[in-house]
Amino acid sequence: MRATRTLATVGLFATLTLGLAACGGSMDSGSEQPPPPASSAPMSSPMEQPAAGGVTTNDDVFGPACGMLPQGDEPGSLDSMGPQPVATAASTNPLLTTLVTAVGKVPGLADTLNQQEGITVFAPANDAFSAVQQQLGDEKFNALLADTTQLQGLLSYHVTPERLDADGIVGKKTLTELAGGDLTIGGTADAPTVTDGMGNTANVLCGNIPTANATVFVIDKVLMPKAG
C-alpha cells in the first residue's frame, strides 16, 4: 500500500531525518534529498511466518536499561511480559510508553502485531522519541503521529518478519524489515548495534526480551530507511 505523498508529509520526514542526524547519527548532513517514508506494507492481516528459532528466556536478557524494568510479576516485568503477545507486552513496559502511543495511532496495528507467529522488534525507547520531538518541535512531531500512513511505514521499518535472538541478528548481519528497507547489524551478541538505511547507528539498551510471539530489542534511536 503506497499512499500519494503530500508536500507537507515529505517536508516532515525531511525534518525528521535532519533531527536524527543532529542527535548524533552518522548521516550525511550535506544531502538535501529527504528520505522517502518507509513503504507502508499491508498490516491488515497476519504474515504467514512460522515460529522458528530466536525464542529467548529471562536468563538471556541483557543491556544497561534492563534493570529499569519492574521486578517479579509486576506489569512490565519480564515474568509478566513473557506470556503476552508483543504489543500487549510493550504496553506495560515503562521504557516504551511513547512507542506504544505511536502504535496506538495506527488503527489495528497493535492487534496485527499480536497475531504474528514469529517476529523481531527493534523498539525505540522513550528517550529516542524525545530526541526526535526536540528536533522537530511539538507541532511537527504531533503531525507525524497524526499521519497514520506515514507512521505505519516508519514503525514497520522496526519489525523483522523473522524471530531472532542476539546471536541470530549478529549472525545475519543484514535484516530486511517489514517495510522493505534493510538494517545492518554490527557488534557482538553481547553488545549488538543496529544501523539504519541513513547510517544512524543505534545501541541496544535491553535485548533478547521474550514475549509470546516476538523477541524485542529496546534501542536508543528511531530508525530511518535509506533515501530513494
C-alpha positions as CSV (number, residue, x, y, z in Angstrom):
1,M,0.0,0.0,0.0
2,R,1.6,3.3,-1.1
3,A,-0.4,6.5,-0.5
4,T,0.2,9.6,-2.5
5,R,2.6,11.8,-0.7
6,T,1.8,15.4,0.0
7,L,4.5,18.2,0.1
8,A,3.8,18.6,3.8
9,T,4.5,15.0,4.6
10,V,7.7,15.0,2.6
11,G,8.8,18.1,4.4
12,L,8.0,16.4,7.7
13,F,10.2,13.4,7.0
14,A,13.0,15.6,5.8
15,T,12.9,17.5,9.1
16,L,12.8,14.2,11.0
17,T,15.9,13.0,9.1
18,L,17.8,16.1,9.9
19,G,16.7,15.9,13.5
20,L,18.0,12.3,13.8
21,A,21.4,13.4,12.3
22,A,21.6,16.2,14.9
23,C,21.0,13.6,17.6
24,G,24.4,12.0,16.9
25,G,23.8,9.7,13.9
26,S,26.4,9.3,11.2
27,M,24.0,10.5,8.4
28,D,25.5,12.7,5.7
29,S,24.2,16.1,6.7
30,G,25.1,17.5,3.3
31,S,22.5,15.6,1.5
32,E,19.5,17.7,0.6
33,Q,17.3,14.9,-0.5
34,P,14.8,13.8,2.1
35,P,14.4,10.1,2.6
36,P,11.1,8.7,1.5
37,P,8.9,7.3,4.3
38,A,9.2,3.6,4.7
39,S,6.8,1.7,2.5
40,S,3.6,1.0,4.3
41,A,3.5,-2.7,4.0
42,P,0.0,-4.1,4.4
43,M,-0.6,-4.8,8.1
44,S,-4.3,-5.7,8.0
45,S,-3.7,-9.4,8.1
46,P,-1.1,-11.6,9.8
47,M,2.1,-12.5,8.0
48,E,2.4,-16.2,7.3
49,Q,5.6,-16.5,9.2
50,P,6.1,-19.8,11.0
51,A,7.5,-19.7,14.5
52,A,11.2,-20.7,14.4
53,G,14.3,-20.1,16.4
54,G,15.1,-16.9,18.3
55,V,12.9,-17.7,21.3
56,T,14.6,-16.3,24.4
57,T,14.1,-16.7,28.2
58,N,14.6,-14.2,31.0
59,D,18.1,-15.6,31.5
60,D,19.0,-14.3,28.0
61,V,18.1,-10.7,28.6
62,F,21.0,-8.2,28.6
63,G,21.7,-4.5,28.5
64,P,22.2,-1.5,30.7
65,A,18.5,-0.5,30.8
66,C,17.1,-3.9,31.7
67,G,17.4,-3.0,35.4
68,M,14.8,-0.3,34.9
69,L,12.1,-2.9,34.3
70,P,9.7,-3.7,37.1
71,Q,10.6,-6.8,39.1
72,G,8.7,-10.0,40.0
73,D,5.3,-10.4,38.4
74,E,4.6,-6.6,38.3
75,P,3.2,-5.3,34.9
76,G,6.1,-4.6,32.6
77,S,8.4,-7.2,34.3
78,L,10.0,-10.0,32.3
79,D,7.7,-12.5,34.1
80,S,4.7,-10.5,33.2
81,M,5.6,-9.7,29.6
82,G,6.8,-13.2,28.6
83,P,3.5,-14.9,28.2
84,Q,1.9,-11.9,26.4
85,P,1.9,-11.1,22.6
86,V,4.3,-8.3,21.7
87,A,2.1,-5.3,21.5
88,T,0.3,-6.2,24.8
89,A,3.6,-6.8,26.5
90,A,5.0,-3.5,25.2
91,S,2.0,-1.6,26.6
92,T,3.2,-2.3,30.2
93,N,7.0,-1.7,29.5
94,P,8.0,1.6,31.1
95,L,10.8,2.0,28.5
96,L,8.3,2.1,25.6
97,T,5.4,4.3,26.5
98,T,5.9,6.7,23.6
99,L,6.3,3.8,21.1
100,V,3.1,2.3,22.5
101,T,1.3,5.7,21.9
102,A,2.6,5.7,18.3
103,V,1.4,2.2,17.6
104,G,-2.0,3.0,19.0
105,K,-2.3,5.9,16.5
106,V,-2.4,3.3,13.6
107,P,-5.8,1.5,13.6
108,G,-5.4,-2.2,14.0
109,L,-1.6,-2.2,14.2
110,A,-1.3,-3.5,17.8
111,D,-3.7,-6.4,17.1
112,T,-1.9,-7.3,13.9
113,L,1.5,-7.4,15.7
114,N,0.0,-9.5,18.4
115,Q,-1.2,-12.0,15.8
116,Q,2.2,-12.7,14.2
117,E,3.8,-16.0,14.9
118,G,7.4,-15.0,14.9
119,I,8.9,-11.5,14.6
120,T,11.8,-9.4,15.9
121,V,11.0,-5.9,17.1
122,F,13.6,-3.1,17.4
123,A,11.7,-0.8,19.8
124,P,12.9,2.8,20.3
125,A,13.0,3.8,23.9
126,N,11.2,6.9,25.2
127,D,14.3,9.0,25.0
128,A,14.8,8.2,21.3
129,F,11.4,9.7,20.5
130,S,12.1,12.6,22.9
131,A,15.2,13.4,20.9
132,V,13.2,13.5,17.7
133,Q,10.4,15.6,19.3
134,Q,13.0,18.1,20.5
135,Q,14.4,18.4,16.9
136,L,11.1,18.6,15.2
137,G,9.2,20.7,17.7
138,D,5.9,19.7,19.2
139,E,3.8,20.8,16.2
140,K,5.6,18.7,13.6
141,F,6.1,15.8,16.0
142,N,2.4,15.7,16.6
143,A,1.8,15.9,12.9
144,L,3.9,12.8,12.4
145,L,1.8,10.9,15.0
146,A,-1.4,12.1,13.3
147,D,-0.3,10.8,9.8
148,T,-1.2,7.2,10.2
149,T,0.0,6.1,6.7
150,Q,3.5,7.6,7.2
151,L,3.6,6.5,10.8
152,Q,2.8,2.9,9.9
153,G,5.6,2.9,7.4
154,L,8.0,4.2,9.9
155,L,7.0,1.7,12.6
156,S,7.1,-1.2,10.2
157,Y,10.7,-0.4,9.5
158,H,11.4,-1.5,13.0
159,V,9.9,-5.0,12.6
160,T,11.7,-8.0,11.1
161,P,9.4,-10.8,9.8
162,E,11.6,-13.5,11.5
163,R,12.2,-14.2,15.1
164,L,15.8,-13.8,16.1
165,D,17.8,-13.5,19.3
166,A,21.0,-11.5,19.6
167,D,23.1,-14.4,18.2
168,G,20.8,-14.6,15.3
169,I,20.8,-10.9,14.4
170,V,24.5,-10.7,14.6
171,G,24.9,-13.8,12.5
172,K,22.6,-12.5,9.8
173,K,24.5,-9.1,9.6
174,T,21.7,-7.7,7.4
175,L,18.0,-7.8,8.1
176,T,15.2,-6.9,5.7
177,E,12.4,-5.1,7.5
178,L,8.7,-5.4,7.1
179,A,8.7,-2.0,5.3
180,G,11.2,-3.3,2.8
181,G,14.4,-1.5,3.8
182,D,17.5,-3.1,5.3
183,L,19.2,-2.8,8.7
184,T,22.9,-3.6,9.3
185,I,23.8,-5.4,12.5
186,G,27.3,-4.9,14.0
187,G,29.0,-5.5,17.3
188,T,28.7,-8.8,19.2
189,A,25.8,-10.8,20.6
190,D,26.6,-9.2,24.0
191,A,26.5,-5.7,22.5
192,P,24.9,-5.6,19.1
193,T,24.4,-2.4,17.1
194,V,21.7,-1.6,14.6
195,T,22.5,0.7,11.7
196,D,19.6,2.0,9.6
197,G,19.5,2.9,5.9
198,M,20.7,6.5,6.6
199,G,23.7,5.4,8.5
200,N,22.4,6.1,12.0
201,T,23.7,3.5,14.5
202,A,21.5,2.5,17.5
203,N,22.7,0.7,20.6
204,V,20.7,-2.0,22.3
205,L,19.6,-0.8,25.7
206,C,17.8,-4.0,26.7
207,G,17.9,-7.0,24.3
208,N,16.5,-10.5,24.0
209,I,13.3,-9.6,25.8
210,P,11.0,-12.6,25.4
211,T,7.3,-12.2,24.5
212,A,4.8,-14.8,23.3
213,N,5.4,-14.1,19.6
214,A,8.4,-11.8,19.4
215,T,11.9,-11.2,20.6
216,V,12.3,-7.5,21.5
217,F,15.4,-5.2,21.4
218,V,15.0,-1.8,23.1
219,I,17.2,0.6,21.2
220,D,18.3,4.2,21.7
221,K,17.4,5.7,18.3
222,V,14.4,5.9,15.9
223,L,15.5,4.1,12.7
224,M,15.1,5.6,9.3
225,P,15.1,3.9,5.8
226,K,17.6,4.7,3.0
227,A,16.7,7.6,0.7
228,G,15.4,6.6,-2.7
